[in-house]
Amino acid sequence: MVCEFCEKDIPIGLAICPHCGKPQSAPGENGRRILWFVLGVVAMFGIAVAEHHFVFSR
């Protein structure tokens, strides 16, 4: 496993890097953050399109 901050090799499963002392995220946590961000952007885009359709359909 590689530290997210100092990019040195660390043993698998450590919560804190022994080299720089910074906490490591849980496996898969970054993927979930990206997924929630993308879902939020898609939802905002959908709301904007629906509002545009509602306003200009009259």
mmCIF file of the N, C-alpha and C atoms, coordinates in Angstrom:
data_MODEL
# 
_entry.id   MODEL 
# 
loop_
_atom_site.group_PDB 
_atom_site.id 
_atom_site.type_symbol 
_atom_site.label_atom_id 
_atom_site.label_alt_id 
_atom_site.label_comp_id 
_atom_site.label_asym_id 
_atom_site.label_entity_id 
_atom_site.label_seq_id 
_atom_site.pdbx_PDB_ins_code 
_atom_site.Cartn_x 
_atom_site.Cartn_y 
_atom_site.Cartn_z 
_atom_site.occupancy 
_atom_site.B_iso_or_equiv 
_atom_site.pdbx_formal_charge 
_atom_site.auth_seq_id 
_atom_site.auth_comp_id 
_atom_site.auth_asym_id 
_atom_site.auth_atom_id 
_atom_site.pdbx_PDB_model_num 
ATOM 1   N N  . MET A 1 1  ? 0.860   -1.170 0.000   1.00 0.00 ? 1  MET A N  1 
ATOM 2   C CA . MET A 1 1  ? 0.000   0.000  0.000   1.00 0.00 ? 1  MET A CA 1 
ATOM 3   C C  . MET A 1 1  ? 0.904   1.230  0.000   1.00 0.00 ? 1  MET A C  1 
ATOM 4   N N  . VAL A 1 2  ? 0.422   2.316  -0.602  1.00 0.00 ? 2  VAL A N  1 
ATOM 5   C CA . VAL A 1 2  ? 1.201   3.549  -0.703  1.00 0.00 ? 2  VAL A CA 1 
ATOM 6   C C  . VAL A 1 2  ? 0.471   4.653  0.050   1.00 0.00 ? 2  VAL A C  1 
ATOM 7   N N  . CYS A 1 3  ? 1.224   5.462  0.819   1.00 0.00 ? 3  CYS A N  1 
ATOM 8   C CA . CYS A 1 3  ? 0.647   6.589  1.551   1.00 0.00 ? 3  CYS A CA 1 
ATOM 9   C C  . CYS A 1 3  ? 0.078   7.599  0.561   1.00 0.00 ? 3  CYS A C  1 
ATOM 10  N N  . GLU A 1 4  ? -1.092  8.134  0.878   1.00 0.00 ? 4  GLU A N  1 
ATOM 11  C CA . GLU A 1 4  ? -1.747  9.116  0.017   1.00 0.00 ? 4  GLU A CA 1 
ATOM 12  C C  . GLU A 1 4  ? -1.005  10.448 -0.016  1.00 0.00 ? 4  GLU A C  1 
ATOM 13  N N  . PHE A 1 5  ? -0.200  10.728 1.002   1.00 0.00 ? 5  PHE A N  1 
ATOM 14  C CA . PHE A 1 5  ? 0.442   12.035 1.122   1.00 0.00 ? 5  PHE A CA 1 
ATOM 15  C C  . PHE A 1 5  ? 1.931   12.007 0.765   1.00 0.00 ? 5  PHE A C  1 
ATOM 16  N N  . CYS A 1 6  ? 2.694   11.112 1.419   1.00 0.00 ? 6  CYS A N  1 
ATOM 17  C CA . CYS A 1 6  ? 4.143   11.096 1.160   1.00 0.00 ? 6  CYS A CA 1 
ATOM 18  C C  . CYS A 1 6  ? 4.533   10.069 0.099   1.00 0.00 ? 6  CYS A C  1 
ATOM 19  N N  . GLU A 1 7  ? 3.568   9.226  -0.321  1.00 0.00 ? 7  GLU A N  1 
ATOM 20  C CA . GLU A 1 7  ? 3.745   8.231  -1.377  1.00 0.00 ? 7  GLU A CA 1 
ATOM 21  C C  . GLU A 1 7  ? 4.835   7.190  -1.080  1.00 0.00 ? 7  GLU A C  1 
ATOM 22  N N  . LYS A 1 8  ? 5.086   6.927  0.196   1.00 0.00 ? 8  LYS A N  1 
ATOM 23  C CA . LYS A 1 8  ? 6.012   5.862  0.580   1.00 0.00 ? 8  LYS A CA 1 
ATOM 24  C C  . LYS A 1 8  ? 5.220   4.589  0.844   1.00 0.00 ? 8  LYS A C  1 
ATOM 25  N N  . ASP A 1 9  ? 5.875   3.451  0.682   1.00 0.00 ? 9  ASP A N  1 
ATOM 26  C CA . ASP A 1 9  ? 5.219   2.170  0.941   1.00 0.00 ? 9  ASP A CA 1 
ATOM 27  C C  . ASP A 1 9  ? 4.958   2.013  2.429   1.00 0.00 ? 9  ASP A C  1 
ATOM 28  N N  . ILE A 1 10 ? 3.732   1.578  2.747   1.00 0.00 ? 10 ILE A N  1 
ATOM 29  C CA . ILE A 1 10 ? 3.368   1.290  4.130   1.00 0.00 ? 10 ILE A CA 1 
ATOM 30  C C  . ILE A 1 10 ? 2.654   -0.054 4.157   1.00 0.00 ? 10 ILE A C  1 
ATOM 31  N N  . PRO A 1 11 ? 2.677   -0.734 5.300   1.00 0.00 ? 11 PRO A N  1 
ATOM 32  C CA . PRO A 1 11 ? 1.988   -2.024 5.395   1.00 0.00 ? 11 PRO A CA 1 
ATOM 33  C C  . PRO A 1 11 ? 0.482   -1.868 5.184   1.00 0.00 ? 11 PRO A C  1 
ATOM 34  N N  . ILE A 1 12 ? -0.111  -2.867 4.587   1.00 0.00 ? 12 ILE A N  1 
ATOM 35  C CA . ILE A 1 12 ? -1.546  -2.855 4.309   1.00 0.00 ? 12 ILE A CA 1 
ATOM 36  C C  . ILE A 1 12 ? -2.326  -2.832 5.614   1.00 0.00 ? 12 ILE A C  1 
ATOM 37  N N  . GLY A 1 13 ? -3.344  -1.986 5.666   1.00 0.00 ? 13 GLY A N  1 
ATOM 38  C CA . GLY A 1 13 ? -4.243  -1.943 6.808   1.00 0.00 ? 13 GLY A CA 1 
ATOM 39  C C  . GLY A 1 13 ? -3.913  -0.897 7.856   1.00 0.00 ? 13 GLY A C  1 
ATOM 40  N N  . LEU A 1 14 ? -2.803  -0.177 7.706   1.00 0.00 ? 14 LEU A N  1 
ATOM 41  C CA . LEU A 1 14 ? -2.485  0.853  8.694   1.00 0.00 ? 14 LEU A CA 1 
ATOM 42  C C  . LEU A 1 14 ? -3.375  2.071  8.477   1.00 0.00 ? 14 LEU A C  1 
ATOM 43  N N  . ALA A 1 15 ? -3.869  2.633  9.586   1.00 0.00 ? 15 ALA A N  1 
ATOM 44  C CA . ALA A 1 15 ? -4.730  3.811  9.510   1.00 0.00 ? 15 ALA A CA 1 
ATOM 45  C C  . ALA A 1 15 ? -3.908  5.093  9.457   1.00 0.00 ? 15 ALA A C  1 
ATOM 46  N N  . ILE A 1 16 ? -2.658  5.036  9.948   1.00 0.00 ? 16 ILE A N  1 
ATOM 47  C CA . ILE A 1 16 ? -1.779  6.211  9.976   1.00 0.00 ? 16 ILE A CA 1 
ATOM 48  C C  . ILE A 1 16 ? -0.437  5.830  9.377   1.00 0.00 ? 16 ILE A C  1 
ATOM 49  N N  . CYS A 1 17 ? 0.085   6.685  8.511   1.00 0.00 ? 17 CYS A N  1 
ATOM 50  C CA . CYS A 1 17 ? 1.379   6.428  7.873   1.00 0.00 ? 17 CYS A CA 1 
ATOM 51  C C  . CYS A 1 17 ? 2.497   6.538  8.907   1.00 0.00 ? 17 CYS A C  1 
ATOM 52  N N  . PRO A 1 18 ? 3.374   5.544  8.998   1.00 0.00 ? 18 PRO A N  1 
ATOM 53  C CA . PRO A 1 18 ? 4.470   5.612  9.958   1.00 0.00 ? 18 PRO A CA 1 
ATOM 54  C C  . PRO A 1 18 ? 5.556   6.617  9.545   1.00 0.00 ? 18 PRO A C  1 
ATOM 55  N N  . HIS A 1 19 ? 5.562   7.047  8.294   1.00 0.00 ? 19 HIS A N  1 
ATOM 56  C CA . HIS A 1 19 ? 6.582   7.976  7.806   1.00 0.00 ? 19 HIS A CA 1 
ATOM 57  C C  . HIS A 1 19 ? 6.190   9.434  8.035   1.00 0.00 ? 19 HIS A C  1 
ATOM 58  N N  . CYS A 1 20 ? 4.970   9.811  7.633   1.00 0.00 ? 20 CYS A N  1 
ATOM 59  C CA . CYS A 1 20 ? 4.558   11.215 7.746   1.00 0.00 ? 20 CYS A CA 1 
ATOM 60  C C  . CYS A 1 20 ? 3.530   11.445 8.852   1.00 0.00 ? 20 CYS A C  1 
ATOM 61  N N  . GLY A 1 21 ? 2.925   10.368 9.362   1.00 0.00 ? 21 GLY A N  1 
ATOM 62  C CA . GLY A 1 21 ? 1.979   10.483 10.468  1.00 0.00 ? 21 GLY A CA 1 
ATOM 63  C C  . GLY A 1 21 ? 0.580   10.918 10.081  1.00 0.00 ? 21 GLY A C  1 
ATOM 64  N N  . LYS A 1 22 ? 0.288   10.988 8.785   1.00 0.00 ? 22 LYS A N  1 
ATOM 65  C CA . LYS A 1 22 ? -1.038  11.427 8.355   1.00 0.00 ? 22 LYS A CA 1 
ATOM 66  C C  . LYS A 1 22 ? -1.987  10.230 8.232   1.00 0.00 ? 22 LYS A C  1 
ATOM 67  N N  . PRO A 1 23 ? -3.269  10.450 8.574   1.00 0.00 ? 23 PRO A N  1 
ATOM 68  C CA . PRO A 1 23 ? -4.247  9.352  8.491   1.00 0.00 ? 23 PRO A CA 1 
ATOM 69  C C  . PRO A 1 23 ? -4.548  8.987  7.045   1.00 0.00 ? 23 PRO A C  1 
ATOM 70  N N  . GLN A 1 24 ? -4.788  7.707  6.841   1.00 0.00 ? 24 GLN A N  1 
ATOM 71  C CA . GLN A 1 24 ? -5.127  7.189  5.508   1.00 0.00 ? 24 GLN A CA 1 
ATOM 72  C C  . GLN A 1 24 ? -6.618  6.968  5.438   1.00 0.00 ? 24 GLN A C  1 
ATOM 73  N N  . SER A 1 25 ? -7.213  7.175  4.270   1.00 0.00 ? 25 SER A N  1 
ATOM 74  C CA . SER A 1 25 ? -8.644  6.943  4.113   1.00 0.00 ? 25 SER A CA 1 
ATOM 75  C C  . SER A 1 25 ? -8.899  5.447  4.019   1.00 0.00 ? 25 SER A C  1 
ATOM 76  N N  . ALA A 1 26 ? -10.120 5.079  4.328   1.00 0.00 ? 26 ALA A N  1 
ATOM 77  C CA . ALA A 1 26 ? -10.503 3.674  4.248   1.00 0.00 ? 26 ALA A CA 1 
ATOM 78  C C  . ALA A 1 26 ? -10.517 3.231  2.790   1.00 0.00 ? 26 ALA A C  1 
ATOM 79  N N  . PRO A 1 27 ? -10.261 1.963  2.515   1.00 0.00 ? 27 PRO A N  1 
ATOM 80  C CA . PRO A 1 27 ? -10.299 1.488  1.132   1.00 0.00 ? 27 PRO A CA 1 
ATOM 81  C C  . PRO A 1 27 ? -11.659 1.745  0.494   1.00 0.00 ? 27 PRO A C  1 
ATOM 82  N N  . GLY A 1 28 ? -11.646 2.321  -0.696  1.00 0.00 ? 28 GLY A N  1 
ATOM 83  C CA . GLY A 1 28 ? -12.876 2.609  -1.411  1.00 0.00 ? 28 GLY A CA 1 
ATOM 84  C C  . GLY A 1 28 ? -13.523 3.926  -1.054  1.00 0.00 ? 28 GLY A C  1 
ATOM 85  N N  . GLU A 1 29 ? -13.003 4.636  -0.056  1.00 0.00 ? 29 GLU A N  1 
ATOM 86  C CA . GLU A 1 29 ? -13.613 5.887  0.379   1.00 0.00 ? 29 GLU A CA 1 
ATOM 87  C C  . GLU A 1 29 ? -13.514 6.960  -0.702  1.00 0.00 ? 29 GLU A C  1 
ATOM 88  N N  . ASN A 1 30 ? -12.383 7.045  -1.395  1.00 0.00 ? 30 ASN A N  1 
ATOM 89  C CA . ASN A 1 30 ? -12.226 8.047  -2.449  1.00 0.00 ? 30 ASN A CA 1 
ATOM 90  C C  . ASN A 1 30 ? -13.204 7.798  -3.585  1.00 0.00 ? 30 ASN A C  1 
ATOM 91  N N  . GLY A 1 31 ? -13.425 6.548  -3.914  1.00 0.00 ? 31 GLY A N  1 
ATOM 92  C CA . GLY A 1 31 ? -14.381 6.217  -4.969  1.00 0.00 ? 31 GLY A CA 1 
ATOM 93  C C  . GLY A 1 31 ? -15.793 6.652  -4.607  1.00 0.00 ? 31 GLY A C  1 
ATOM 94  N N  . ARG A 1 32 ? -16.162 6.503  -3.337  1.00 0.00 ? 32 ARG A N  1 
ATOM 95  C CA . ARG A 1 32 ? -17.489 6.922  -2.891  1.00 0.00 ? 32 ARG A CA 1 
ATOM 96  C C  . ARG A 1 32 ? -17.636 8.435  -2.953  1.00 0.00 ? 32 ARG A C  1 
ATOM 97  N N  . ARG A 1 33 ? -16.580 9.168  -2.607  1.00 0.00 ? 33 ARG A N  1 
ATOM 98  C CA . ARG A 1 33 ? -16.635 10.634 -2.675  1.00 0.00 ? 33 ARG A CA 1 
ATOM 99  C C  . ARG A 1 33 ? -16.854 11.087 -4.104  1.00 0.00 ? 33 ARG A C  1 
ATOM 100 N N  . ILE A 1 34 ? -16.155 10.493 -5.023  1.00 0.00 ? 34 ILE A N  1 
ATOM 101 C CA . ILE A 1 34 ? -16.303 10.849 -6.434  1.00 0.00 ? 34 ILE A CA 1 
ATOM 102 C C  . ILE A 1 34 ? -17.712 10.515 -6.908  1.00 0.00 ? 34 ILE A C  1 
ATOM 103 N N  . LEU A 1 35 ? -18.222 9.357  -6.516  1.00 0.00 ? 35 LEU A N  1 
ATOM 104 C CA . LEU A 1 35 ? -19.574 8.951  -6.902  1.00 0.00 ? 35 LEU A CA 1 
ATOM 105 C C  . LEU A 1 35 ? -20.604 9.950  -6.393  1.00 0.00 ? 35 LEU A C  1 
ATOM 106 N N  . TRP A 1 36 ? -20.527 10.361 -5.135  1.00 0.00 ? 36 TRP A N  1 
ATOM 107 C CA . TRP A 1 36 ? -21.476 11.324 -4.583  1.00 0.00 ? 36 TRP A CA 1 
ATOM 108 C C  . TRP A 1 36 ? -21.364 12.679 -5.274  1.00 0.00 ? 36 TRP A C  1 
ATOM 109 N N  . PHE A 1 37 ? -20.140 13.084 -5.613  1.00 0.00 ? 37 PHE A N  1 
ATOM 110 C CA . PHE A 1 37 ? -19.950 14.348 -6.326  1.00 0.00 ? 37 PHE A CA 1 
ATOM 111 C C  . PHE A 1 37 ? -20.618 14.295 -7.696  1.00 0.00 ? 37 PHE A C  1 
ATOM 112 N N  . VAL A 1 38 ? -20.387 13.209 -8.431  1.00 0.00 ? 38 VAL A N  1 
ATOM 113 C CA . VAL A 1 38 ? -20.976 13.062 -9.763  1.00 0.00 ? 38 VAL A CA 1 
ATOM 114 C C  . VAL A 1 38 ? -22.499 13.014 -9.665  1.00 0.00 ? 38 VAL A C  1 
ATOM 115 N N  . LEU A 1 39 ? -23.026 12.278 -8.702  1.00 0.00 ? 39 LEU A N  1 
ATOM 116 C CA . LEU A 1 39 ? -24.479 12.217 -8.528  1.00 0.00 ? 39 LEU A CA 1 
ATOM 117 C C  . LEU A 1 39 ? -25.059 13.589 -8.200  1.00 0.00 ? 39 LEU A C  1 
ATOM 118 N N  . GLY A 1 40 ? -24.358 14.368 -7.394  1.00 0.00 ? 40 GLY A N  1 
ATOM 119 C CA . GLY A 1 40 ? -24.807 15.720 -7.070  1.00 0.00 ? 40 GLY A CA 1 
ATOM 120 C C  . GLY A 1 40 ? -24.841 16.620 -8.294  1.00 0.00 ? 40 GLY A C  1 
ATOM 121 N N  . VAL A 1 41 ? -23.800 16.540 -9.122  1.00 0.00 ? 41 VAL A N  1 
ATOM 122 C CA . VAL A 1 41 ? -23.755 17.340 -10.347 1.00 0.00 ? 41 VAL A CA 1 
ATOM 123 C C  . VAL A 1 41 ? -24.883 16.936 -11.287 1.00 0.00 ? 41 VAL A C  1 
ATOM 124 N N  . VAL A 1 42 ? -25.111 15.639 -11.442 1.00 0.00 ? 42 VAL A N  1 
ATOM 125 C CA . VAL A 1 42 ? -26.186 15.161 -12.317 1.00 0.00 ? 42 VAL A CA 1 
ATOM 126 C C  . VAL A 1 42 ? -27.540 15.623 -11.786 1.00 0.00 ? 42 VAL A C  1 
ATOM 127 N N  . ALA A 1 43 ? -27.742 15.576 -10.483 1.00 0.00 ? 43 ALA A N  1 
ATOM 128 C CA . ALA A 1 43 ? -29.011 16.021 -9.899  1.00 0.00 ? 43 ALA A CA 1 
ATOM 129 C C  . ALA A 1 43 ? -29.216 17.517 -10.133 1.00 0.00 ? 43 ALA A C  1 
ATOM 130 N N  . MET A 1 44 ? -28.180 18.325 -9.947  1.00 0.00 ? 44 MET A N  1 
ATOM 131 C CA . MET A 1 44 ? -28.305 19.765 -10.175 1.00 0.00 ? 44 MET A CA 1 
ATOM 132 C C  . MET A 1 44 ? -28.596 20.055 -11.645 1.00 0.00 ? 44 MET A C  1 
ATOM 133 N N  . PHE A 1 45 ? -27.952 19.333 -12.541 1.00 0.00 ? 45 PHE A N  1 
ATOM 134 C CA . PHE A 1 45 ? -28.204 19.507 -13.969 1.00 0.00 ? 45 PHE A CA 1 
ATOM 135 C C  . PHE A 1 45 ? -29.643 19.132 -14.300 1.00 0.00 ? 45 PHE A C  1 
ATOM 136 N N  . GLY A 1 46 ? -30.128 18.031 -13.738 1.00 0.00 ? 46 GLY A N  1 
ATOM 137 C CA . GLY A 1 46 ? -31.504 17.610 -13.974 1.00 0.00 ? 46 GLY A CA 1 
ATOM 138 C C  . GLY A 1 46 ? -32.503 18.628 -13.462 1.00 0.00 ? 46 GLY A C  1 
ATOM 139 N N  . ILE A 1 47 ? -32.245 19.199 -12.301 1.00 0.00 ? 47 ILE A N  1 
ATOM 140 C CA . ILE A 1 47 ? -33.137 20.228 -11.761 1.00 0.00 ? 47 ILE A CA 1 
ATOM 141 C C  . ILE A 1 47 ? -33.134 21.457 -12.660 1.00 0.00 ? 47 ILE A C  1 
ATOM 142 N N  . ALA A 1 48 ? -31.961 21.860 -13.145 1.00 0.00 ? 48 ALA A N  1 
ATOM 143 C CA . ALA A 1 48 ? -31.863 23.025 -14.028 1.00 0.00 ? 48 ALA A CA 1 
ATOM 144 C C  . ALA A 1 48 ? -32.617 22.784 -15.332 1.00 0.00 ? 48 ALA A C  1 
ATOM 145 N N  . VAL A 1 49 ? -32.495 21.606 -15.906 1.00 0.00 ? 49 VAL A N  1 
ATOM 146 C CA . VAL A 1 49 ? -33.199 21.290 -17.155 1.00 0.00 ? 49 VAL A CA 1 
ATOM 147 C C  . VAL A 1 49 ? -34.706 21.266 -16.916 1.00 0.00 ? 49 VAL A C  1 
ATOM 148 N N  . ALA A 1 50 ? -35.140 20.668 -15.821 1.00 0.00 ? 50 ALA A N  1 
ATOM 149 C CA . ALA A 1 50 ? -36.576 20.605 -15.523 1.00 0.00 ? 50 ALA A CA 1 
ATOM 150 C C  . ALA A 1 50 ? -37.139 22.007 -15.297 1.00 0.00 ? 50 ALA A C  1 
ATOM 151 N N  . GLU A 1 51 ? -36.389 22.842 -14.592 1.00 0.00 ? 51 GLU A N  1 
ATOM 152 C CA . GLU A 1 51 ? -36.852 24.209 -14.353 1.00 0.00 ? 51 GLU A CA 1 
ATOM 153 C C  . GLU A 1 51 ? -36.923 24.988 -15.669 1.00 0.00 ? 51 GLU A C  1 
ATOM 154 N N  . HIS A 1 52 ? -35.933 24.834 -16.516 1.00 0.00 ? 52 HIS A N  1 
ATOM 155 C CA . HIS A 1 52 ? -35.927 25.504 -17.816 1.00 0.00 ? 52 HIS A CA 1 
ATOM 156 C C  . HIS A 1 52 ? -37.132 25.056 -18.641 1.00 0.00 ? 52 HIS A C  1 
ATOM 157 N N  . HIS A 1 53 ? -37.408 23.773 -18.640 1.00 0.00 ? 53 HIS A N  1 
ATOM 158 C CA . HIS A 1 53 ? -38.545 23.238 -19.389 1.00 0.00 ? 53 HIS A CA 1 
ATOM 159 C C  . HIS A 1 53 ? -39.854 23.774 -18.835 1.00 0.00 ? 53 HIS A C  1 
ATOM 160 N N  . PHE A 1 54 ? -39.961 23.835 -17.503 1.00 0.00 ? 54 PHE A N  1 
ATOM 161 C CA . PHE A 1 54 ? -41.172 24.328 -16.872 1.00 0.00 ? 54 PHE A CA 1 
ATOM 162 C C  . PHE A 1 54 ? -41.401 25.803 -17.181 1.00 0.00 ? 54 PHE A C  1 
ATOM 163 N N  . VAL A 1 55 ? -40.363 26.621 -17.132 1.00 0.00 ? 55 VAL A N  1 
ATOM 164 C CA . VAL A 1 55 ? -40.484 28.062 -17.355 1.00 0.00 ? 55 VAL A CA 1 
ATOM 165 C C  . VAL A 1 55 ? -40.824 28.373 -18.820 1.00 0.00 ? 55 VAL A C  1 
ATOM 166 N N  . PHE A 1 56 ? -40.170 27.714 -19.750 1.00 0.00 ? 56 PHE A N  1 
ATOM 167 C CA . PHE A 1 56 ? -40.339 28.060 -21.160 1.00 0.00 ? 56 PHE A CA 1 
ATOM 168 C C  . PHE A 1 56 ? -41.432 27.248 -21.864 1.00 0.00 ? 56 PHE A C  1 
ATOM 169 N N  . SER A 1 57 ? -42.089 26.359 -21.160 1.00 0.00 ? 57 SER A N  1 
ATOM 170 C CA . SER A 1 57 ? -43.164 25.593 -21.796 1.00 0.00 ? 57 SER A CA 1 
ATOM 171 C C  . SER A 1 57 ? -44.487 26.349 -21.771 1.00 0.00 ? 57 SER A C  1 
ATOM 172 N N  . ARG A 1 58 ? -44.526 27.441 -21.065 1.00 0.00 ? 58 ARG A N  1 
ATOM 173 C CA . ARG A 1 58 ? -45.776 28.228 -20.974 1.00 0.00 ? 58 ARG A CA 1 
ATOM 174 C C  . ARG A 1 58 ? -45.784 29.331 -21.963 1.00 0.00 ? 58 ARG A C  1 
# 
